[in-house]
Amino acid sequence: MWIPECCSSKNEDVTVKMRNKVTLYYQKLLTNTVDNVQSNSYSQNFLITKHCHIKDRSLIAQDSAINSGVHSPDTSKELIFPYFKITDLKFNEVEWGGARFKVLSSSPVSAVTLDGKKYFASDSQPFISILIELKKVS
């Protein structure tokens, strides 16, 4: 009887799972201190291109879509990225395959399942999960 390998603590082969190239639109947090008073603002929109794994109907994407008031959770997706610093970034939109998606949320995650195999990240370099929903064309 064949039993598939379900878990892997080695992430060397996780980069081959990041098959999709997406463009992330974001704003960066700018902090300025004048006369001991700190003020924060967000910069203009920037964009970066990254590779990720797209999970079409993950439970977390559907739950988040419903909690965000999205009426058709089947249009939501979860994007899994290798670690990159997101602390000072506010994501607005994602472009993939000629379509624009609205960002619902972004967060670090310690473990992900990609193509039926579980991968674990270190505390210092977690995976990045970004939940998106297809924008309605009006």
C-alpha positions as CSV (number, residue, x, y, z in Angstrom):
1,M,0.0,0.0,0.0
2,W,1.4,3.4,-1.0
3,I,1.2,6.1,1.7
4,P,2.0,9.7,0.5
5,E,4.4,11.8,2.3
6,C,2.3,14.5,4.0
7,C,4.8,16.6,5.8
8,S,8.1,18.1,5.2
9,S,10.3,20.2,7.4
10,K,12.7,20.8,4.5
11,N,11.7,23.8,2.5
12,E,14.3,23.5,-0.3
13,D,11.7,22.3,-2.8
14,V,9.0,24.8,-1.8
15,T,10.2,27.4,-4.3
16,V,9.2,25.1,-7.2
17,K,5.6,25.3,-5.8
18,M,5.6,29.1,-6.3
19,R,4.6,28.9,-10.0
20,N,2.5,32.0,-10.4
21,K,3.8,35.4,-11.0
22,V,1.7,38.2,-9.6
23,T,2.0,42.0,-9.2
24,L,1.3,43.4,-5.8
25,Y,0.2,47.0,-5.4
26,Y,1.0,48.5,-2.1
27,Q,1.7,51.6,0.0
28,K,4.6,51.9,2.4
29,L,4.3,53.3,5.9
30,L,6.3,56.5,6.3
31,T,7.2,57.7,9.8
32,N,8.4,61.2,10.5
33,T,9.3,62.7,13.9
34,V,9.3,66.5,14.2
35,D,9.7,68.2,17.7
36,N,9.4,64.8,19.4
37,V,6.0,64.2,17.7
38,Q,5.7,61.2,15.5
39,S,3.4,61.3,12.4
40,N,2.7,58.4,10.1
41,S,1.4,58.4,6.6
42,Y,1.3,56.1,3.6
43,S,3.3,56.7,0.5
44,Q,1.9,56.7,-3.1
45,N,1.2,53.3,-4.7
46,F,4.1,51.1,-5.6
47,L,4.2,47.7,-7.2
48,I,6.4,44.6,-6.9
49,T,6.4,41.4,-8.8
50,K,6.7,38.1,-6.9
51,H,6.2,34.4,-7.4
52,C,3.6,32.6,-5.2
53,H,1.4,29.6,-4.9
54,I,-2.3,30.2,-5.5
55,K,-4.9,28.2,-3.5
56,D,-8.2,28.6,-5.3
57,R,-10.6,27.6,-2.6
58,S,-8.8,27.3,0.7
59,L,-11.0,27.3,3.8
60,I,-9.2,30.3,5.2
61,A,-9.8,32.3,2.0
62,Q,-13.5,31.5,2.0
63,D,-14.0,32.2,5.7
64,S,-12.2,35.5,5.4
65,A,-14.3,36.4,2.4
66,I,-17.5,35.7,4.3
67,N,-16.3,37.7,7.3
68,S,-15.3,40.6,5.1
69,G,-18.9,40.7,3.6
70,V,-18.0,39.2,0.3
71,H,-21.1,37.6,-1.1
72,S,-19.4,35.0,-3.4
73,P,-16.6,33.4,-1.5
74,D,-15.7,31.3,-4.6
75,T,-14.0,34.3,-6.1
76,S,-11.6,34.6,-3.2
77,K,-8.1,33.0,-3.3
78,E,-5.2,32.6,-0.9
79,L,-1.7,33.5,-2.2
80,I,1.2,31.9,-0.4
81,F,4.6,33.6,-0.7
82,P,8.1,32.7,0.5
83,Y,9.1,35.1,3.3
84,F,9.5,38.8,2.6
85,K,9.1,41.7,5.0
86,I,5.5,43.0,5.1
87,T,5.5,44.9,8.4
88,D,5.4,48.4,6.9
89,L,3.4,47.5,3.8
90,K,-0.3,48.0,3.1
91,F,-1.4,45.9,0.2
92,N,-4.2,47.3,-2.0
93,E,-4.5,45.1,-5.1
94,V,-3.0,42.1,-6.8
95,E,-2.9,41.6,-10.6
96,W,-2.7,38.1,-11.9
97,G,-3.6,36.5,-15.2
98,G,-5.0,39.8,-16.6
99,A,-7.4,40.3,-13.6
100,R,-7.4,42.7,-10.7
101,F,-8.1,41.4,-7.1
102,K,-8.8,43.4,-4.0
103,V,-6.6,42.4,-1.0
104,L,-8.7,41.3,2.0
105,S,-5.8,40.6,4.4
106,S,-2.2,39.7,4.7
107,S,-0.4,37.8,7.5
108,P,2.6,35.6,8.3
109,V,1.9,31.9,8.7
110,S,4.1,29.2,10.2
111,A,2.9,26.2,8.0
112,V,1.3,25.8,4.7
113,T,0.0,22.8,2.6
114,L,1.0,23.0,-1.0
115,D,-0.1,20.3,-3.5
116,G,-0.9,18.0,-0.6
117,K,2.5,18.4,1.2
118,K,2.9,20.4,4.4
119,Y,5.8,22.8,4.8
120,F,6.9,24.5,8.0
121,A,8.6,27.9,8.2
122,S,11.0,29.2,10.8
123,D,9.9,31.9,13.3
124,S,12.2,34.4,11.7
125,Q,11.1,33.7,8.1
126,P,7.4,32.6,8.0
127,F,5.4,32.2,4.8
128,I,3.3,35.1,3.8
129,S,-0.4,34.6,3.2
130,I,-2.4,37.2,1.2
131,L,-6.1,36.7,0.8
132,I,-7.7,38.3,-2.3
133,E,-11.1,38.6,-3.9
134,L,-11.9,39.3,-7.6
135,K,-12.9,42.9,-8.1
136,K,-16.3,43.6,-9.6
137,V,-16.2,45.4,-12.9
138,S,-18.8,48.1,-13.0
